[in-house]
């Protein structure tokens, strides 16, 4: 994704930089999300069922030891997550679930990771969601919805960071004159917003689908097209 962005970012920005293209691709993004949910692979559905079954398992570490061959640390965290869930401790539950998800993702082969990660290239088209298309690719390759979301967010972090670093010289030069304070404040607020959003969405996708996001994208995209062609 990073290499593709360096090579093709300017081309895509010039060719598809018009607002109407963004609106059209937003509709396409919605269709991709809906199709990803409608035609989920059997492997993804099976992974979802397995995770749900394991989380219904015994709350002690012994039950989890029989449920899966986690390493000691991961098995302990999984047991703690279940005990935390029984107490209503969301923070510990989330930490345990994250360890479980990372353990599952660590068993994914490099080829699989490259295939799923390559879906991020589509985000060069304005209107297509980087995380959305990566999640759909992950589900198509047999990941659960929860693991697909976590992997998509993990993949996006270094790419977004690198893109920000590349823009620093522009901001430090003439293009950034008079807006340095606004950039710092905006960057800080964006970081906080991203953290809160990811924290919420990772938990959301444990039990819910991409369908509402797909419907929203289609409606917003069609509204944008109508506005651009009929109102303006």
C-alpha positions as CSV (number, residue, x, y, z in Angstrom):
1,X,0.0,0.0,0.0
2,X,2.8,2.4,0.9
3,X,4.7,1.8,-2.4
4,X,1.5,2.1,-4.4
5,X,0.7,5.3,-2.7
6,X,4.1,6.8,-3.4
7,X,3.9,5.9,-7.1
8,X,0.3,6.5,-7.9
9,X,-1.0,9.0,-5.3
10,X,-0.6,12.0,-7.6
11,X,-2.1,10.2,-10.6
12,X,-5.2,9.1,-8.7
13,X,-5.6,12.5,-7.1
14,X,-5.6,14.3,-10.4
15,X,-7.8,11.8,-12.3
16,X,-10.3,11.0,-9.6
17,X,-10.1,14.2,-7.5
18,X,-13.5,15.5,-8.6
19,X,-16.2,15.4,-5.9
20,X,-18.5,13.4,-8.2
21,X,-16.0,10.6,-8.4
22,X,-15.8,10.5,-4.6
23,X,-19.6,10.2,-4.4
24,X,-19.7,7.4,-7.0
25,X,-16.9,5.5,-5.3
26,X,-18.8,6.0,-2.0
27,X,-21.7,4.2,-3.5
28,X,-19.4,1.4,-4.7
29,X,-17.8,1.2,-1.3
30,X,-21.3,0.6,0.2
31,X,-22.0,-2.1,-2.3
32,X,-18.6,-3.8,-1.5
33,X,-19.5,-3.8,2.2
34,X,-22.9,-5.2,1.6
35,X,-21.5,-7.9,-0.7
36,X,-18.8,-8.7,1.8
37,X,-21.5,-9.5,4.4
38,X,-23.9,-11.2,2.0
39,X,-21.3,-13.5,0.5
40,X,-19.0,-14.2,3.5
41,X,-16.8,-17.3,3.0
42,X,-17.5,-20.5,4.9
43,X,-14.2,-20.1,6.6
44,X,-15.2,-16.7,8.0
45,X,-18.5,-18.0,9.2
46,X,-16.9,-21.0,10.8
47,X,-14.3,-18.8,12.5
48,X,-17.0,-16.6,13.9
49,X,-18.9,-19.7,15.3
50,X,-15.7,-21.1,16.8
51,X,-14.9,-17.8,18.6
52,X,-18.4,-17.5,19.9
53,X,-18.4,-21.1,21.1
54,X,-15.0,-20.6,22.9
55,X,-16.3,-17.5,24.7
56,X,-19.2,-19.6,26.0
57,X,-16.7,-22.1,27.4
58,X,-15.7,-22.5,31.0
59,X,-14.5,-19.3,32.8
60,X,-11.4,-21.0,34.1
61,X,-8.0,-21.5,32.5
62,X,-8.4,-25.3,32.5
63,X,-11.4,-25.1,30.2
64,X,-9.6,-22.8,27.8
65,X,-6.5,-25.1,27.8
66,X,-8.8,-27.9,26.3
67,X,-10.6,-25.4,24.0
68,X,-7.4,-24.2,22.3
69,X,-3.7,-24.7,22.3
70,X,-2.9,-21.1,23.3
71,X,0.5,-20.4,24.7
72,X,0.5,-19.9,28.5
73,X,0.3,-16.1,28.4
74,X,-2.5,-16.0,25.8
75,X,-4.4,-18.7,27.6
76,X,-4.2,-16.8,30.8
77,X,-5.4,-13.6,29.2
78,X,-8.3,-15.5,27.6
79,X,-9.3,-16.8,30.9
80,X,-9.0,-13.4,32.5
81,X,-11.2,-11.9,29.7
82,X,-13.9,-14.4,30.5
83,X,-13.7,-13.7,34.2
84,X,-13.7,-10.0,33.5
85,X,-16.8,-10.4,31.3
86,X,-18.6,-12.2,34.1
87,X,-17.7,-9.2,36.5
88,X,-18.6,-6.6,33.9
89,X,-15.0,-5.3,33.7
90,X,-15.0,-4.1,30.1
91,X,-11.3,-3.0,30.1
92,X,-9.9,-6.3,31.1
93,X,-12.3,-8.1,28.8
94,X,-11.2,-6.0,25.9
95,X,-7.5,-6.7,26.7
96,X,-8.1,-10.4,26.8
97,X,-10.1,-10.4,23.6
98,X,-7.3,-8.4,21.9
99,X,-4.7,-11.0,23.0
100,X,-6.9,-13.8,21.7
101,X,-7.3,-12.0,18.3
102,X,-3.6,-11.3,18.0
103,X,-2.9,-15.0,18.7
104,X,-5.2,-16.0,15.9
105,X,-3.8,-13.5,13.5
106,X,-0.2,-14.6,14.3
107,X,-1.0,-18.0,12.9
108,X,-2.0,-16.5,9.5
109,X,0.6,-17.0,6.8
110,X,2.6,-14.3,5.2
111,X,0.9,-14.9,1.8
112,X,-2.5,-14.6,3.4
113,X,-1.5,-11.3,5.1
114,X,-0.1,-9.9,1.8
115,X,-3.3,-10.7,-0.1
116,X,-5.5,-9.1,2.6
117,X,-3.3,-6.1,3.0
118,X,-3.2,-5.5,-0.7
119,X,-6.8,-4.5,-0.6
120,X,-5.7,-1.2,1.0
121,X,-4.6,-0.1,-2.5
122,X,-8.2,0.5,-3.3
123,X,-8.3,3.3,-0.8
124,X,-6.3,5.5,-3.3
125,X,-9.7,6.0,-4.9
126,X,-11.5,8.7,-2.9
127,X,-14.7,7.3,-1.4
128,X,-13.4,3.8,-0.8
129,X,-12.8,2.9,2.8
130,X,-9.4,1.5,3.6
131,X,-10.6,-0.4,6.6
132,X,-13.8,-1.4,5.0
133,X,-12.3,-3.1,1.9
134,X,-9.6,-4.7,4.0
135,X,-12.2,-6.2,6.3
136,X,-14.1,-7.6,3.3
137,X,-10.9,-9.1,1.9
138,X,-10.1,-10.6,5.4
139,X,-13.6,-12.2,5.6
140,X,-13.3,-13.4,2.0
141,X,-10.0,-15.2,3.1
142,X,-11.6,-16.8,6.1
143,X,-11.0,-14.4,9.0
144,X,-13.8,-13.7,11.4
145,X,-15.4,-10.2,11.3
146,X,-13.7,-9.3,14.6
147,X,-10.2,-10.4,13.4
148,X,-10.7,-8.8,10.1
149,X,-11.4,-5.5,11.8
150,X,-8.5,-5.7,14.1
151,X,-6.1,-6.7,11.2
152,X,-7.4,-3.8,9.1
153,X,-6.8,-1.2,11.8
154,X,-3.4,-2.6,12.5
155,X,-2.5,-2.5,8.8
156,X,-3.7,1.1,8.5
157,X,-1.7,2.5,11.3
158,X,1.8,2.5,9.7
159,X,0.5,3.6,6.4
160,X,-1.3,6.6,7.8
161,X,1.7,7.4,10.0
162,X,4.0,7.3,7.0
163,X,1.6,9.5,4.9
164,X,1.6,12.0,7.7
165,X,5.4,12.0,8.0
166,X,5.7,12.6,4.2
167,X,3.6,15.8,4.6
168,X,5.7,17.3,7.3
169,X,8.2,19.0,4.9
170,X,5.2,20.7,3.2
171,X,3.8,21.9,6.5
172,X,7.2,23.2,7.6
173,X,7.6,25.1,4.4
174,X,5.7,28.0,2.8
175,X,2.5,25.9,2.5
176,X,2.3,25.7,6.3
177,X,2.8,29.4,7.0
178,X,0.2,30.6,9.5
179,X,-1.4,27.3,10.2
180,X,1.1,25.5,12.3
181,X,-1.0,25.8,15.5
182,X,-4.1,24.6,13.7
183,X,-2.2,21.6,12.3
184,X,-1.0,20.6,15.8
185,X,-4.4,20.9,17.4
186,X,-6.1,19.1,14.4
187,X,-3.6,16.3,14.5
188,X,-4.0,15.8,18.3
189,X,-7.8,15.8,18.0
190,X,-7.6,13.4,15.0
191,X,-5.4,11.0,17.1
192,X,-7.9,11.0,20.0
193,X,-10.8,10.5,17.6
194,X,-9.1,7.7,15.9
195,X,-8.3,5.9,19.1
196,X,-11.8,6.2,20.4
197,X,-13.3,5.1,17.1
198,X,-11.1,2.1,16.8
199,X,-11.6,1.1,20.4
200,X,-15.4,1.2,19.8
201,X,-15.4,-0.4,16.4
202,X,-13.2,-3.4,17.5
203,X,-15.8,-4.1,20.2
204,X,-18.7,-3.4,17.8
205,X,-17.6,-5.9,15.2
206,X,-17.4,-8.7,17.8
207,X,-21.2,-9.1,17.4
208,X,-22.4,-6.7,14.6
209,X,-22.0,-6.4,10.9
210,X,-20.8,-4.0,8.1
211,X,-24.4,-3.7,6.8
212,X,-25.3,-0.4,8.5
213,X,-22.1,1.2,7.1
214,X,-22.8,-0.1,3.6
215,X,-26.3,1.3,3.7
216,X,-25.0,4.6,4.9
217,X,-22.3,4.8,2.2
218,X,-24.9,4.1,-0.5
219,X,-27.3,6.7,0.8
220,X,-24.6,9.4,1.3
221,X,-23.1,8.7,-2.1
222,X,-26.4,8.9,-3.9
223,X,-27.2,12.1,-2.0
224,X,-23.8,13.5,-3.1
225,X,-24.4,12.6,-6.7
226,X,-27.9,14.2,-6.7
227,X,-26.5,17.3,-5.1
228,X,-23.7,17.7,-7.5
229,X,-25.8,17.2,-10.6
230,X,-29.2,18.5,-9.6
231,X,-28.6,21.3,-7.1
232,X,-25.4,22.9,-8.1
